[in-house]
Amino acid sequence: MRSLKSLAQGFLVATGLIWIFNIAVLIKGGDAWLGLLYFLILVIPVSSLTYLKLKKTNPQAARDTSAKWRYLLFSFQGVALAFWMFDIATTFYAINVTGLAIELNPLGWPVGILGAFAFYGPTLICSYVLLFKIKESISFFSAIPLTLVTLGMGTMNLVAGAQNFQVFVDTAAIATGIRYGLLALVVSVNLAVPLALKRMATQRKIF
């Protein structure tokens, strides 16, 4: 279960960094309203996680150093998966929504996704086995180059996704008639989520 948590943490951290990059690019060269909307959407999980972190008072037991490094190394698999998902999402927009781009992969779109999955699937499984099933020093050191290769592949997906996102920056905009409605909706959610979490925490204390 901890391995899945570390994988999810790596995925979420990378997603957050990608989201911040998207905000900066939109504000600098695209529709600033979209950049503002992206920023306010980011505030929802950030404020929620911050609140939960501050409310968490139970001290965690000291974790074995070796296990800590294994979980950290496995979290980079989640980082690579986030980069891949960013590439897939932006490719879908560039090809299916705008029709302004083409798939360079000989397999075409969307079959080309299977080519990347043929890499990420086995490497994820191999990394998990090396880090958590064998539990030998040699298996840990064997997982390091595998992780580096995965990050290299993920970086290529990140670059491709950033190029595809430029299509979104150049074409996407919020219509004037719905800008303030969306803004009010996101701000309302930003206010409601922390209040809901606070109420849930209060009810737990009562019961």
Buried (B, 14 or more C-beta within 10 A) or exposed (E): EEBEEBBEBBBBBBBBBBBEBBBEBBBEEBBEBBBBBBBBBBBBBEBBEEBEEEEEEEEEEEEEEEEEBBBBBBBBBBBBBBBBBBBBBBBBBBBEEBEEBEBEBEEEBBEBBEEBEEBBEEBBEBBBEBBBEEEEEEBBEBBBEBBEEBBEBBEBBBEBBBBBBBBBBEBBEBEEEEBEEBBEEBEEBBEEBBEEBEEEEEEEEEE
